[in-house]
Amino acid sequence: MKLTRLVGQCDEGECPAIYATDRGTLAVQGSRLADHGLNVPAHETLVEIPVELIRKAMRDNLI
């Protein structure tokens, strides 16, 4: 799978970010959540990103 970085909180790539995939989907990099109380399938996970990251992507017409 090819990922294209759309927006992130830093320039290094080791911080919350949103990527476009070559499959027409989005991939999100963030902090893994553990104590959420949801029943999440083993092949999925929940991550947390700042709301401002979504706002920036929308403001820049990236998503």
CYANA upper distance limits for C-alpha pairs under 8 A (distance plus 0.5 A):
  1 MET  CA     21 THR  CA      7.29
  1 MET  CA     22 ASP  CA      6.92
  1 MET  CA     23 ARG  CA      8.15
  2 LYS  CA     21 THR  CA      6.17
  2 LYS  CA     22 ASP  CA      5.93
  3 LEU  CA     19 TYR  CA      6.37
  3 LEU  CA     20 ALA  CA      6.17
  3 LEU  CA     21 THR  CA      5.18
  3 LEU  CA     22 ASP  CA      7.17
  3 LEU  CA     27 ALA  CA      8.44
  4 THR  CA     19 TYR  CA      5.77
  4 THR  CA     20 ALA  CA      5.65
  4 THR  CA     21 THR  CA      6.88
  5 ARG  CA     17 ALA  CA      7.79
  5 ARG  CA     18 ILE  CA      6.74
  5 ARG  CA     19 TYR  CA      4.86
  5 ARG  CA     20 ALA  CA      6.97
  6 LEU  CA     17 ALA  CA      8.04
  6 LEU  CA     18 ILE  CA      6.18
  6 LEU  CA     19 TYR  CA      5.70
  6 LEU  CA     20 ALA  CA      7.08
  6 LEU  CA     57 ALA  CA      7.71
  6 LEU  CA     62 LEU  CA      6.89
  7 VAL  CA     17 ALA  CA      6.15
  7 VAL  CA     18 ILE  CA      6.00
  7 VAL  CA     19 TYR  CA      7.70
  7 VAL  CA     53 LEU  CA      7.62
  7 VAL  CA     56 LYS  CA      7.98
  7 VAL  CA     57 ALA  CA      6.56
  7 VAL  CA     62 LEU  CA      8.40
  8 GLY  CA     13 GLY  CA      7.74
  8 GLY  CA     15 CYS  CA      7.38
  8 GLY  CA     16 PRO  CA      6.30
  8 GLY  CA     17 ALA  CA      4.48
  8 GLY  CA     18 ILE  CA      6.86
  8 GLY  CA     53 LEU  CA      7.21
  9 GLN  CA     15 CYS  CA      6.58
  9 GLN  CA     16 PRO  CA      6.38
  9 GLN  CA     17 ALA  CA      6.96
  9 GLN  CA     53 LEU  CA      7.47
 10 CYS  CA     14 GLU  CA      8.00
 10 CYS  CA     15 CYS  CA      6.69
 10 CYS  CA     16 PRO  CA      8.42
 13 GLY  CA     17 ALA  CA      7.85
 15 CYS  CA     29 GLN  CA      7.67
 15 CYS  CA     30 GLY  CA      7.27
 16 PRO  CA     28 VAL  CA      7.92
 16 PRO  CA     29 GLN  CA      5.53
 16 PRO  CA     30 GLY  CA      5.02
 16 PRO  CA     31 SER  CA      7.99
 16 PRO  CA     49 ILE  CA      6.31
 16 PRO  CA     50 PRO  CA      8.11
 16 PRO  CA     53 LEU  CA      8.41
 17 ALA  CA     28 VAL  CA      6.43
 17 ALA  CA     29 GLN  CA      5.55
 17 ALA  CA     30 GLY  CA      7.37
 17 ALA  CA     49 ILE  CA      8.26
 17 ALA  CA     53 LEU  CA      7.86
 18 ILE  CA     26 LEU  CA      7.34
 18 ILE  CA     27 ALA  CA      6.40
 18 ILE  CA     28 VAL  CA      5.22
 18 ILE  CA     29 GLN  CA      6.84
 18 ILE  CA     53 LEU  CA      8.47
 19 TYR  CA     26 LEU  CA      6.07
 19 TYR  CA     27 ALA  CA      5.51
 19 TYR  CA     28 VAL  CA      6.79
 20 ALA  CA     24 GLY  CA      7.49
 20 ALA  CA     25 THR  CA      6.52
 20 ALA  CA     26 LEU  CA      5.16
 20 ALA  CA     27 ALA  CA      6.79
 21 THR  CA     25 THR  CA      5.88
 21 THR  CA     26 LEU  CA      6.34
 21 THR  CA     27 ALA  CA      7.38
 28 VAL  CA     47 VAL  CA      8.07
 29 GLN  CA     47 VAL  CA      7.66
 29 GLN  CA     49 ILE  CA      8.06
 30 GLY  CA     47 VAL  CA      5.66
 30 GLY  CA     48 GLU  CA      5.74
 30 GLY  CA     49 ILE  CA      5.77
 31 SER  CA     47 VAL  CA      5.68
 31 SER  CA     48 GLU  CA      5.73
 31 SER  CA     49 ILE  CA      7.51
 32 ARG  CA     45 THR  CA      7.66
 32 ARG  CA     46 LEU  CA      6.44
 32 ARG  CA     47 VAL  CA      4.95
 32 ARG  CA     48 GLU  CA      6.99
 33 LEU  CA     45 THR  CA      8.23
 33 LEU  CA     46 LEU  CA      6.10
 33 LEU  CA     47 VAL  CA      6.02
 33 LEU  CA     48 GLU  CA      7.15
 34 ALA  CA     46 LEU  CA      8.46
 40 VAL  CA     44 GLU  CA      6.89
 40 VAL  CA     45 THR  CA      7.19
 40 VAL  CA     46 LEU  CA      8.49
 41 PRO  CA     45 THR  CA      8.17
 49 ILE  CA     53 LEU  CA      7.61
 50 PRO  CA     54 ILE  CA      7.98
 51 VAL  CA     55 ARG  CA      6.97
 52 GLU  CA     56 LYS  CA      6.48
 53 LEU  CA     57 ALA  CA      6.78
 54 ILE  CA     58 MET  CA      6.69
 55 ARG  CA     59 ARG  CA      6.44
 56 LYS  CA     60 ASP  CA      6.56
 57 ALA  CA     61 ASN  CA      6.66
 57 ALA  CA     62 LEU  CA      5.56
 57 ALA  CA     63 ILE  CA      6.49
 58 MET  CA     62 LEU  CA      6.39
 58 MET  CA     63 ILE  CA      6.11
